[in-house]
């Protein structure tokens, strides 16, 4: 096999190409986290199609967000539920939906009658994240995507790698090769810290990714230990409800949980009538003004700053705090900085300690995976420390 990585020495927007004979495959094609345009590749985004397929590991935009640039004639493979979640993400973020084929975990996809691609489920901060085993009959390569073992499904990770066994090439993310020990902790360990803050503040806003399914679960666990209700903005509510409907997984959602309510940000009132009919007019029985005047915990995004100003005018912010619960690198973005500054002006207390845990493998876990897979040739991607001495 021939393996080529693009943009590997940064976090987010990494692309991997695997070639066997005349067949070329791409793994992940997403946005860059620094908002620069994703690179164009001949035969993938311009010229005549030269690639057999593109496989997407999960719905985070740094892995899937640029697939609308891929040439017609190249098949894009996305996991079944991930495809439905990404359609919702596209609708809420005004991105074009893209025609894709779906794959199922543990079932082979045969390409060019010679290459077998098999997806395996991994623990990550995105639901139903995948890694891929590529087998051309002579050699095997394993593309991990983003993975960890500290989430709520983390105990399945090592058995899955052991099931796969030895490979010739390992293309692994290395986000946490540097000093990230402060965020490598069990997701469950956050519950008590959320509870402590909720007992001190009546209105608890959590700046987080609406698609971080484990964090939603953590927040509800903490709410159950206090008198708070969990309020999901309507974007999060649709994602969580979709997972329940598709896979019958009891992610906290307004349909199945009495203490989960729904808030409809004013920002979405600017959307067209199709969007309002499909999304905004849902969950009306879980949306009322009374919920904002009792203790609550609510996910928040930068686009909801106008809503916080309205809360201030309506005297809702009587004892409010803001918890930062995302990757620390996002703080370098101006919209995040502006949001935090503005919340302080509204009298919302910023909790100094970030309540977050990584969605990525620790250095120790990566070493364990290398050993399990038989010490193959390593391609380290999704990292700013690609040349770390332990992985040359």
N, C-alpha and C positions, 0 to 999 in steps of 0.2 A: 504493500500500500504506500501511497504518497500522501503525506499530510502537510497541509499548509494552514497557518493561522494568520488572521488579520487583526490588527488592533489589540493584540494579546496583552500588551504591557500597560493596560489601563482597566479600570473597573467599569463594566458596562459597554455595550456595543461591540463585543467581540464576535468574530466570525471564524468558523472552522471549515476547511475544505478537505474532504477525503476523496482520493482517486484510486480506483482499482481498474487496471486496463484502460479502456476508453470511457469509463463511467465516472462522472464526478458528482459528488453530493455536498450540499452545504448544510451546516448545523447552526441554527440561530442567525437571525438577521434583524437586529433591533436598533433602537435609537441610541445615540451617544448621550451620556448623562450630563455632559457639558453643553448640550444643546447645539453642538456643531453638526452639520449634515453628515449622515452616514456615507461611507465611501461607496463609490460605484465600482462594480466589477464587470469586466467584459464577459458577455455571455450569461450574466445573471440579471443585470439591471439595464444593460444597453447592448446593441448589436443583436446577433442571432442567438437564440437559447443554446447554451452549451452544457447545461446541468440537468441531470436526470430528476433531481428532487431537492427540496429544502425541508428539513425537519426542525420543528420548533419545540424547545424543551418546556416552556411555560409562558404564562401570559404577562409577565413583567415586560414593560415596554422596551427595556434595554435588550430584550431577547426576541421580541415579536413586532415591535412598533414600526418597523420600516418595510414590512412584507408587501405593502401596497406598491413598492417600487420594483418588485420582482417581475420579470418578463412573463407575458402570457406563454403558455406552452410548457412551463416548468411547474411541476406539481408540488404544492405546499402541503405538508402533513402536520396536523395539529391533533392533540388528544381530544376525544369526543366532548367531554364537559368543558374543557379549556376553550374549545371553539365557541361554545354557547356563551361562556363568560366573556370572551374577547368581543363577541358581537355586542354585548351590553356595554363594555368599555368603549368601543368605537362609537356607539350611539351617544353616550354621555359626553365623550370628548370630541365629538364632531369629526371623527375620523372615518374614512371610507371603509366599509366592510369588504373583505377579500374572500374570494372563492377558494376553499381549501378542501382537501380530503382528510378524513379522520382516521386515526389509528387507535388501537386498543392495547392496553398494557399486556405484556407477555404473549402477544400474537405477532408473528413475523410479517414484515412487509418485504416482498421479493422485488428487487430492481434489476432490470436488464437480464433476467433469468439466472443471475449469478451471485448477486449480493443480497444478503439477508440482514435486514435491520430490525432489531427487536427492542421495544421500549420497556423500561422497568420504572416503577414508581419510586420516587425518592422524597424524603422529608425536606421541605423548604418553606419559606414564608409565602409561597404561592401554592394554591391548592392544585393537587394532581400534577406536580412537577415530574419531569421525566429525564432519565438518562438513556443512552442508546448504545447497544452492542452492535457493531458492524462486522460481519463475517463474510469474507469472499471465498471461503473454502480453503484458503491457504493461510491467511492471517486473520487476527481479530483485533479490533480497536474498540475502546470504550470511551465514549464521550459522556462526561458526567453531568453536564449542565451545572446548575447551582444546587448544592446539597448540604445537609448538616445532619446531626444526630441529636440535637437538643430541643426539637419541637415536640409536639404531642404525638407524632407518629415516628419519632426518631429511633425507637427500638427496632424498627423493621429494616434499618439501613444496612447494618453489618450482615445479617442473614442474606439480604439481596445480593450484596457483593460476593459473598461466599458461594451463592448459587451460580453466579456468573463465572467465577473461578479465574483462571489465568488468561491473560491477554498479552498480545505483543506490543500494543501501544495504549497508553492511558493519556487522554486529554482531559485534564482536570482544572477546575477553577481554583484559584489561590488567593481569594480576597483577603483572607486573614493570615497570610504568611507573616505580615508585620505584627506590630504590637497591638493586638486587638483583644487581649485577654479580658479587658474590662467588660466586654459585651458578649463573651462566650460563656453563656450560662443557660440553664434550663428555662424554657418559656414558663413553665409552671412556677418557677421561683419568683416571677413578677407579681403573682396574685397578692401576696401579703403586702407588698409595697404599694400596690394600687389601693388595697383596703385601708392602709394607714392614711393615705392622702384623702381618700373619700370620707373618712371619719372627721377630717379637719375642715373640709370644704364642701359647700352645698352644691355648687356647680363645678363639675370637673370636665374640662375640655381636653381631648387627647389629639394632638397633631400627629397623624399617622396615615399610612396608606389604607384606603378603604378596602383594598383587596387582601390585606393581611389577615387571613382567616384565623390563624392561631391567636392573634392579638385580640380579635373580637371575642373569642372564647375566654381568654384571660380576663378581659374586662367584665364579662358577665359573671364569671366566677367571683370576682371581687365585689361586684354589685350584690351578689347573693349573700355576701358576708356583711353588708351594710344595709342601709335603708334606701339606697339609690336605685333608680330604674336605669336601664340602658336605652339610650336614644341613638338609633342609627340614622344617618342621613339617608335619603331615599336611594342614592347610588349604592351605598353599602347594603341596604335592605334588599335591593334587587339581586345583587351578587350572592348574598347569603341564601336567599330564597331559591335561587336557581340551583345551587348546590344541593339543597334539600330535595327539590323536585326531581333532579336528575339522578342523584346517587343515594337518596334517603339518608344522608349524613346530617345529624342534628346540629348543624352550625347555628348559633343563635340568630334567629330570624323572627320577624313580626307575625308570621303565620302560626308557628308552633310554640312560641314562648310568651306567656302572659305579661312578663315584665320587660319586654322589648317593644319600644315605641318607635315611631318614624317621624323624622323632621324633613320638611321639604324646603331646601334653600331657595331664597328668592332668585338667585342666579338662574335657576332653570326655568323661571317664568318667561325668559327671553327666547326659549326654544320654540320650534314650530308646533303646529297643532298635532301632527303625527306623533311627535315625541311626547307631548302632554297627554295625549290619549293613551299611548302605550305604557308610559312610565309614571307620569306625574299624578295621574288620577287614581293610582293604586294605593292600597293600605289606608284608606280614609278613616277606617274604624280605629286605627292606631295613631292618628294624628289629631291632636287637640291642643288648645292653649294651656289647659290646666297642667299638662305634663311639665311645662317650663317653670312652674312655680313650686315644684317639689324637688327634693334632692335628685340629681341626675348625673350620669356620665355620658358624654356625647363625643363621637369622633368629629374632628374638625379638619378642614382643608383651607388653604390660602384663599380660595375663591369664596369662602364664607365669611370674609371679614365684614361685609356689609350686614350680614345677619347679626354679628356680634354688636355692631353699632345700634341696631334696632333693639337688641336685648337690653342694651344700656339705657336707651330712651324709655323702655317699658319697665324699667326697674327690676329686671330679672337677675342682673348680675349683683347679687347681694353679698356673696362670699365665694368668689370664683377663682379658679386656678387653671393654668395651662401646663400640660405634661407633654414634653417632646418625646415621641416614641417612634423614631425612624433612624435610619442610617445617618451617622453624624456628618457625612460628606454633603448631604443636602443643605446643611447650614451655610454652605458657601454660595448658595443661590440667593439672588437679591430678593426674590418674592418671599422666601422663607424669612430672611432677615427683616424685611418690611413688616411681615405679618406679626412676628414676635414683638417688634417695637410698638406696633399699633395696639396689640393686646395689652401691653403694659400701660399705655395711655388711657385705656378703657378701665383701668383699675383691676385687671386680671393678673393675679400673681403667677409669675413664671417659676415653676419648680426647678430648682438648680440641677438636680440629678436627673439625667435622662433615664427613663424607664424603657429599656429596649434590650433585646437580645438578638444576636446575629442570625441571619438566614443562611450563613455559609459555614463551610467546614473549618475546623481548627487545624493548626499545623500538625498537631498530634494525630488527628483523624486522617488527614491526608497521608501521613506516613503509614498508618495502619492499612489504608486502602492500597497503597503501593505494595505493601507486603502481601496482602491477600491476593492481589492480582498478579503475583509472581515477579515483582520488580521489573516491569516492562519499561520500554522507552517512554520517557515522560515529556509531555507537552503541557507547560503551565500557561494558563490563560486567565483573563479576568483578574489581574493582579497588577499592582504598581511595583512589585518587588520580584519581577520575573527572574532576575539573576541571583536570587538568594543562594547562598553557598550550599544549602542542603538539597537544592533541586537543579544543580547544573547538569 
